[in-house]
Amino acid sequence: MAEDDDIILSELDDEELVAQMYDDLYDGLREEIEESVEILLERGWTPYRILTEALVGGMTIVGNDFRDGILFVPEVLLAANAMKGGMFILKPLLVETGAPRVGKMVIGTVKGDIHDIGKNLVSMMMEGAGFEVVDLGINNSVEKYLEALEAEGADILGMSALLTTTMPYMKVVIDTMKEKGIREDYIVLVGGAPLNEEFGKAIGADAYCRDAAVAVETAKTFVSRKHNQMSAGG
């Protein structure tokens, strides 16, 4: 941190500033990120360019190092909090400019389960990758999930469970979606410590994600596939 005190952000050129933002995100420095976002806006960068090149670019490095065991949960939460500072400034501007979004996710822990650290991490990392995220919190019923999916016009449903006793509820949600004929309208991703790939397949989810970094990559893959199918079909 001491080294950063000598850096005057406004004196850096664009390329240097973006590189500095990568470092500041990595170190979880929220105020520096907010200042850098404001500087880039003043220099005429579009909100979408700042989001993708600076914030998402920086969070990709964080995500990769988390996946590879170089960074741990507390550090990722700090980085995500710094990212949130930048997003707070950009969000209203992105809406105004009608910037393209990667996709929209509704996420929540299933009924009977009150664990949310893993889910919160996924939410933050998804936002860091440019997704819009609606977090329903803990203890969610089928009805709550389905209402939110419809109301939000979401692409993805993310369900989390940390107890072996609450895991089966994921199947209840997916089976209800099938009964209502809406299962194919959404990408369903599941995660949580007691789950595994076989369980994900058995309950009919699109994918099991072992951690937040995997969730982001999986979501990106499925959303681009969905968009390609839609454009091929239309």
C-alpha positions in Angstrom: 0.0 0.0 0.0 2.9 2.4 0.8 4.0 2.2 -2.8 0.6 3.2 -4.0 0.6 6.4 -1.9 3.2 7.8 -4.3 1.1 7.2 -7.4 -1.2 10.0 -8.5 -3.8 8.2 -10.5 -4.8 11.2 -12.6 -1.2 11.5 -13.9 -1.2 8.0 -15.4 -2.0 7.5 -19.1 -5.0 5.3 -19.9 -2.9 2.1 -20.3 -1.0 2.7 -17.1 -4.3 3.5 -15.3 -5.9 0.3 -16.4 -2.9 -1.7 -15.3 -3.0 0.1 -11.9 -6.7 -0.8 -11.6 -5.8 -4.5 -12.1 -3.4 -4.1 -9.1 -5.9 -2.2 -7.0 -8.7 -4.7 -7.6 -6.3 -7.5 -6.7 -5.5 -5.7 -3.5 -9.1 -4.8 -2.8 -8.6 -1.0 -2.8 -12.2 0.2 -3.3 -11.5 4.0 -3.1 -8.7 3.8 -5.7 -11.0 1.9 -8.0 -13.8 4.4 -7.6 -11.3 7.3 -8.3 -9.9 5.5 -11.4 -13.4 4.9 -12.8 -14.2 8.6 -12.4 -11.0 9.5 -14.2 -11.7 7.2 -17.2 -15.2 8.6 -17.5 -13.8 12.1 -17.5 -11.5 11.0 -20.3 -14.4 9.9 -22.4 -14.3 6.2 -21.9 -17.8 4.6 -22.3 -19.2 2.9 -19.1 -19.2 -0.4 -21.0 -15.5 -0.1 -22.0 -14.5 0.6 -18.4 -16.6 -2.3 -17.2 -15.1 -4.8 -19.7 -11.5 -3.6 -20.1 -10.7 -2.4 -16.6 -13.1 -4.1 -14.1 -13.9 -7.4 -15.7 -10.3 -7.6 -17.0 -9.0 -7.2 -13.4 -11.5 -9.6 -11.9 -10.6 -12.2 -14.4 -7.1 -12.3 -13.0 -8.5 -12.5 -9.4 -10.8 -15.4 -10.6 -8.0 -17.3 -12.2 -5.8 -16.9 -9.1 -8.6 -18.0 -6.8 -9.2 -21.1 -9.0 -5.5 -21.9 -8.9 -5.3 -21.6 -5.1 -3.1 -18.4 -5.1 -5.9 -16.2 -3.6 -8.3 -17.3 -1.0 -11.9 -16.4 -0.1 -11.2 -13.3 2.1 -9.0 -11.7 -0.6 -11.5 -12.4 -3.3 -14.3 -10.8 -1.2 -12.1 -7.7 -0.8 -11.5 -7.6 -4.6 -15.2 -8.1 -5.2 -16.0 -5.2 -2.8 -13.6 -2.9 -4.7 -15.3 -4.0 -8.0 -18.7 -3.2 -6.4 -17.4 0.4 -5.8 -16.7 0.8 -9.5 -20.0 -0.9 -10.5 -22.0 1.5 -8.2 -20.8 4.4 -10.3 -21.2 2.6 -13.7 -24.5 0.8 -13.2 -26.8 3.8 -13.8 -24.7 4.9 -16.7 -24.8 1.4 -18.3 -28.6 1.4 -18.0 -28.7 4.9 -19.7 -26.5 3.9 -22.5 -28.2 0.6 -23.0 -24.9 -1.3 -22.9 -25.0 -5.0 -23.8 -25.0 -7.3 -20.8 -23.5 -10.7 -20.7 -26.6 -12.2 -19.1 -28.8 -12.1 -16.0 -28.7 -14.6 -13.1 -31.1 -15.3 -10.3 -29.3 -17.0 -7.4 -30.2 -18.2 -4.0 -29.6 -20.9 -1.4 -32.4 -23.5 -1.3 -35.2 -24.0 1.1 -34.1 -25.1 4.6 -30.5 -24.0 4.0 -29.1 -20.7 5.5 -25.5 -20.9 4.3 -24.6 -18.0 2.0 -20.8 -17.4 1.9 -20.3 -19.6 -1.2 -23.4 -18.1 -2.9 -22.3 -14.5 -2.1 -18.9 -15.2 -3.6 -20.5 -16.6 -6.8 -22.8 -13.5 -7.0 -19.8 -11.1 -6.7 -17.7 -13.0 -9.2 -20.6 -13.1 -11.7 -21.0 -9.4 -11.3 -17.3 -9.0 -11.7 -17.6 -10.9 -15.1 -20.3 -8.4 -16.3 -23.4 -10.4 -15.4 -26.4 -8.8 -13.8 -27.2 -10.7 -10.6 -30.4 -10.9 -8.5 -29.5 -12.5 -5.2 -32.6 -14.0 -3.4 -30.6 -14.7 -0.3 -31.2 -17.9 1.8 -34.0 -20.4 2.3 -35.8 -20.1 -1.1 -38.9 -22.0 -2.0 -39.7 -23.2 -5.6 -42.3 -20.4 -5.9 -39.7 -17.7 -5.0 -37.2 -19.0 -7.5 -39.8 -19.2 -10.3 -41.4 -15.8 -9.6 -37.9 -14.2 -9.7 -36.9 -15.9 -12.9 -40.0 -14.6 -14.7 -40.1 -11.2 -13.1 -36.4 -10.5 -13.9 -36.3 -12.0 -17.3 -33.3 -14.0 -16.3 -31.1 -16.4 -18.4 -29.7 -18.4 -15.5 -30.9 -19.9 -12.2 -28.2 -20.6 -9.7 -29.0 -22.8 -6.7 -26.7 -23.4 -3.7 -26.9 -25.9 -0.8 -24.4 -26.7 1.9 -26.3 -29.5 3.7 -26.9 -33.0 2.4 -30.5 -32.7 3.7 -31.3 -29.7 1.6 -29.6 -30.9 -1.6 -32.7 -32.9 -2.8 -34.7 -29.6 -2.9 -32.8 -28.6 -6.0 -34.5 -31.5 -7.8 -37.9 -30.3 -6.6 -37.2 -26.9 -8.2 -36.0 -28.5 -11.5 -38.9 -31.0 -11.6 -41.4 -28.1 -11.1 -39.8 -26.2 -14.0 -40.2 -29.3 -16.2 -43.9 -29.6 -15.1 -44.6 -26.0 -16.0 -42.8 -26.4 -19.4 -40.2 -23.8 -18.6 -37.1 -25.9 -17.9 -35.6 -25.3 -21.4 -36.0 -21.5 -21.0 -33.2 -21.3 -18.4 -29.7 -22.4 -17.7 -29.6 -24.1 -14.3 -26.3 -24.1 -12.4 -26.0 -25.8 -9.0 -23.2 -25.7 -6.4 -22.2 -26.3 -2.8 -19.8 -28.4 -0.8 -21.7 -31.7 -0.6 -22.6 -31.7 -4.4 -20.7 -33.3 -7.2 -21.0 -33.7 -11.0 -23.1 -36.9 -10.8 -25.6 -35.3 -8.5 -25.9 -32.3 -10.9 -26.6 -34.7 -13.8 -29.0 -36.8 -11.8 -31.3 -33.9 -10.8 -31.3 -32.5 -14.4 -29.1 -29.4 -13.9 -27.1 -28.0 -16.8 -24.0 -28.0 -14.8 -22.4 -28.4 -11.3 -19.9 -25.7 -10.4 -17.4 -26.6 -7.8 -16.5 -23.0 -7.0 -17.2 -19.3 -8.0 -14.5 -19.2 -10.7 -15.9 -22.3 -12.4 -19.4 -20.9 -12.1 -18.4 -17.8 -14.1 -16.7 -19.8 -16.9 -19.6 -22.2 -17.1 -22.2 -19.4 -17.2 -20.3 -17.6 -20.0 -20.1 -20.8 -22.0 -23.8 -21.6 -21.7 -25.0 -18.0 -22.4 -22.9 -17.7 -25.5 -24.2 -21.0 -26.7 -27.8 -19.9 -26.0 -27.2 -16.7 -27.9 -25.7 -18.6 -30.9 -28.7 -21.0 -31.0 -31.1 -18.0 -30.9 -29.4 -16.2 -33.7 -29.1 -19.5 -35.7 -32.8 -20.1 -35.1 -33.9 -16.6 -35.8 
